[in-house]
Amino acid sequence: MTDVRAQTAFANILLAHIRRDRYPSVTHMQVLESIIPPSMVREYLDVLLEKVMIDRFPSIPMLKRIARIVQQA
């Protein structure tokens, strides 16, 4: 398995955990953000935006995380 394929496979595992959990692990999000391939950033952002949309009172750290990702994109 190439480094890129391994990176993508690991990113997909982390993204699946983040998508599944109502309140995703900060550690999972930090690790994903450190290794995420550019092609997956939009999908990750969509997952986070969906969580904010369904949460009546989204957390300030989650809103700041989304803002940071948007600014970097």
Secondary structure, DSSP 8 states (H G I E B T S, - for coil): --HHHHHHHHHHHHHHHHHH-SS--HHHHHHHHHH--GGGHHHHHHHHHHHHHH-SS--HHHHHHHHHHHHH-
